[in-house]
Amino acid sequence: MIFRYDRPTSLSLDFKPKLTVTVIVPARNNQSKLDLVLAALSRQSYPSSLTKVVVIDDGSETKLTLPKIKPTNCTLIRFENRPGQWGKVDAVNAIAEKVKTDVIWCLDSDMVTHPDHLAHHMKWHHAGSEYIVLGSKRFVENWPYDSNQLSAALSSGKFDSLHHESFPHDYVEARIKATNELRNPKLEGFRTFVGATFSMPTSSWQELDGYHQGFTTGEDTEFGWRATMHGFALVPEHDAKAWHLGRTTFQENSDLMFAHNNPKLLNWIPRLRTTTRNTELGHIMWAVPDQGVVIDCRGTSLEQFQRLIRPFIEDEAESEFTLLGPWTALDSRYSPIDDQYRELRYIRSWYQDDPRFVFVEAPENPSIEWILSLIPVDGTPFHYYFDGPIDSEINRSALREVLLKRELGLLGAIDSRGYRAFILYTPALGRAWRNSPHSLYDGILQGWGFRWATWSAIKDDRGTIFRRSVLFIRYAINRFRQVRSFPELANLIKRGIKLLFR
């Protein structure tokens, strides 16, 4: 198991190939580009005996065909379009779920790849199973060559000289550079995930259940978020070079694409809601909450419980609550005058019809392991746990701030009476489930690290108002570029002030 996002500083192509790979190329109405893509794939240095290429014709008006110059093991599958089942997401998912090879490489049908492109992906998969590899690309406006000329140029080692004018994917490259090649991605790494060329173990694709079926475009961004939440390590491989033939649809129509994609992306990616909150959109209830909260309600009064949940309820971020207790015991006959479960009953009576609250039967004094097994690995990045009667001074904002500062998988606090609270980073739990399912607690320690401390120690670690001022400045700089309206700017300022003075 790798620790956080540690990885070798470099890997050479001097490895013994043994893993099989399926290359999935979805295409539609672009025969001339597809011919070039397949010509380039026919010159890949990774052994053809270990490589299978599947081209998916996703409802082309004139059916696509396989050209003369193509990889050795190459097939064409026509994906029959019908209402509710069409497009790249459905087409790729339908093929990928049948893949039996060790690795899946998804490649767009407008990408002319360097002969070593696949080999540079596969060196990482031979080195470890936690990596999702992102290939590199530069955009070109013109490509004055046919398949024969391209094949000859690649055979002669002239990939780099195919184009003398090109431009990069500026935003992605800037994000990669700012995060030390995604070795310190925090929650922003997913923004670099672009579906044009990426590879991953087939088992990882299956764990993530492929692309989200609800997306028509923007599926790669949402997929990158889920991959991040599951604790996979995104690896930008600059030596896996490619020429992107033409601009993307997004580059040509950014305003329309933002308007089309944002409703889906904001529903499923909490991180993207930084400047757009529920209040601006009529109190939308998002598909994926910003945070999950687990509370053991035993020994808790209704007043204590309400004080505990109030910061989450009043926060602009959306919360989902899991309430632990002996709930089935409340179903027996009782007297309102002499009720040993009075406070628990009050809690259930007030909140049982609120869809944000789920009631779960739990053992007395549940272990950390049991609590961890209850928490889902989903798109929610942070999950909190509280013993209900815990000291009301314990501050969830400080827990989160120190967790992120120390880049921990779990940070726990203990009050003076021994009651517990902790915050859990979902990617750490995702990796623990994959590598240490019989001891999630140990898995979090090995994959991310954790810390338990007294509340005073956590407050000291949180730092001074000066440090939070620095955080505010960083926050403002990072978020300002996302602002697209005055209400979003006002919301950004409001959230920044909360970060500074909470």
Salt bridges, closest charged atoms under 4 A:
ASP57 OD2 - ARG78 NH1 3.32
ASP108 OD1 - LYS88 NZ 3.00
ASP110 OD2 - HIS244 NE2 3.50
GLU130 OE1 - ARG431 NE 3.83
GLU130 OE1 - ARG434 NH2 2.63
GLU141 OE2 - ARG247 NE 3.08
ASP160 OD1 - LYS241 NZ 3.00
GLU181 OE1 - HIS238 NE2 2.63
GLU188 OE1 - ARG191 NE 2.42
GLU188 OE2 - ARG271 NE 2.46
GLU188 OE2 - ARG479 NH2 3.10
GLU207 OE2 - HIS230 ND1 2.90
GLU207 OE2 - ARG434 NH1 2.82
GLU219 OE2 - LYS88 NZ 3.73
GLU222 OE2 - ARG226 NE 2.79
GLU237 OE1 - LYS123 NZ 3.27
ASP255 OD1 - ARG484 NH2 3.34
ASP290 OD1 - ARG273 NH1 3.02
ASP290 OD2 - ARG277 NH2 3.36
ASP296 OD1 - ARG298 NE 3.22
ASP315 OD2 - ARG396 NH2 3.15
ASP315 OD1 - LYS498 NZ 3.56
GLU316 OE2 - LYS494 NZ 3.00
GLU316 OE1 - ARG495 NH1 3.67
ASP331 OD1 - ARG348 NH1 3.32
ASP339 OD2 - ARG345 NE 2.65
ASP354 OD2 - ARG356 NH2 2.66
ASP378 OD1 - HIS383 NE2 3.66
ASP387 OD2 - ARG420 NE 3.19
GLU393 OE2 - LYS459 NZ 2.69
GLU401 OE1 - ARG462 NE 3.27
GLU401 OE2 - ARG467 NH1 3.25
GLU401 OE1 - ARG502 NH2 3.59
GLU407 OE2 - LYS186 NZ 3.10
ASP415 OD2 - ARG417 NH2 3.57
ASP461 OD1 - LYS405 NZ 3.05
ASP461 OD1 - ARG406 NH2 2.70
ASP461 OD2 - ARG451 NH1 2.63
